[in-house]
């Protein structure tokens, strides 16, 4: 589970990030990020109805993403708000290995991932 200090929970923070954040995407993952002026990075995960109509599937993929983010947290730059959004492409099942690879690629593309440890 993500530590509380690293969670992006407030609706106004998420809306501000949606409006003013920089957008990056890779395959089935999109990221919006912006500086937050804090010493910690806060991360939120979203999976909308376009991903799946079933809440069970959306919640499962959000839990998987949070676990991946927790493993990568020491390598993510400090002082940012990040919103990770999952989207499903046509005829594509979401595989955990592919999801982790795409998440790492989109974080590198956005400049938030620093390769300190070998992940």
Helices and strands as residue ranges (DSSP letters): G 4-6, H 11-20, E 22-26, E 29-35, E 42-47, H 55-72, G 73-75, E 80-86, H 96-110
